[in-house]
Amino acid sequence: MGEIINLPNLFHIFEDRTSGWIMYFRGQVRDWSLRPSLARESVTEQERAKESECFEKLAKILPNVNDWECATIAQHYGVPTRLLDWSENPLVGLYFALDDKNYGNEDGVIWVFEDKTAIVKKVASLRDGSGLRKLKYPRPYRAWQDLQLEIPRTKAQRGSLTSQPNFRTPDLW
């Protein structure tokens, strides 16, 4: 997309690209690849094993919560997952691209994609191993709208999540 030098320029780019599909935005303070926390180099095998353990515990504590909700809760509390956070609000993406308290003068980036698929309401079970790992990416879960449990930050940010089953990057512009 090129360099953005001011807000009107940014919004003009988004307006030109609007196609009627839902658009998702992810801001990052550096131009990192799109890798969920579970796929980052600094994550140990032990931490990767925590994902399944966490889902099992959440399923026992919250038996009426679906797998996407378990994953959202785990992500919210910092458990490494195969999920990436997105927002339907471009200003939220911009905020995270500029939140540079730890990275100095690095240029931030905003990743954008349009959802051209049906929103997933039900998914296969994580508990039997057929869940998020086998979903095609990106299939957004609109956590801000569909989550039964109240997570105020998720709602305020119009947060959505994508599953990265093979830790690959979705098609973006």
Secondary structure, 3 states (H helix, E strand, C coil): CCCCCCHHHHHHHHHHHCCCCEEEEEEECCCCCCCCHHHCCCCCHHHHHHHHHHHHHHHHHCCCCCHHHHHHHHHHCCCCCCEEEEECCHHHHHHHHHCCCCCCCCCCEEEEEEECCCCCCCCCCCCCCCCHHHCCCCCCECHHHHCCCCCHHHHHCCEEEEECCCCCCCCCC
